Amino acid sequence: MRADDDRSGVEGPRRRVSKPLTISAAAIAALVVGATGLASSLAPPSEARTLGELFFSNNMARAEVVTIKAGVVHDYRIDQGRVLSVKPGTIELLERDGTRQVIPVALDAEVWVNGRLGVPGVIPLGAKAIAIRDGDQPAAMIRITGQIRKP
């Protein structure tokens, strides 16, 4: 007697899964596992997230980050504060510690206003801004976030 035979001698319906269906299901499962593994490998380690939350939160006034890319040293200056004035080629920020910083801004700087690409001339007064520059160079990126309020 075979294992799939019923004891009464009546054989029930057999289900057969086609080979192409099995291969397709296995391929989809492999893609899901691969995508999940790739996504988890691209996520920053928890230590990096913790350091980012500690130092680059709303409490930050300014920071200096030195990196080395392809043997070239980059000394990034990151300033954060409320926009006091915007003039051609400069932006003035009032940082959390009360320091006023006049920051040169590159003519081709990327300006992001609440996630949308803008231009330096559209930076609203009173907005919260982060300016990023490499060394003594003008700021190459300015990010404006949050509600706009008067200085």
ABEGO torsion letter per residue (X at the ends): XBAABBAAGBBBBBBBBBAAAAAAAAAAAAAAAAAAAAAAAABBBAAAAAAAAAAABAABABBBBBBBBGGBBBBBBBBBEBBABBBBGBBBBBBAAGBBBBBBBBAABBBBBGGBBBBAAABBBGBBBBBBBBEABBBABBBBBEBBBBX
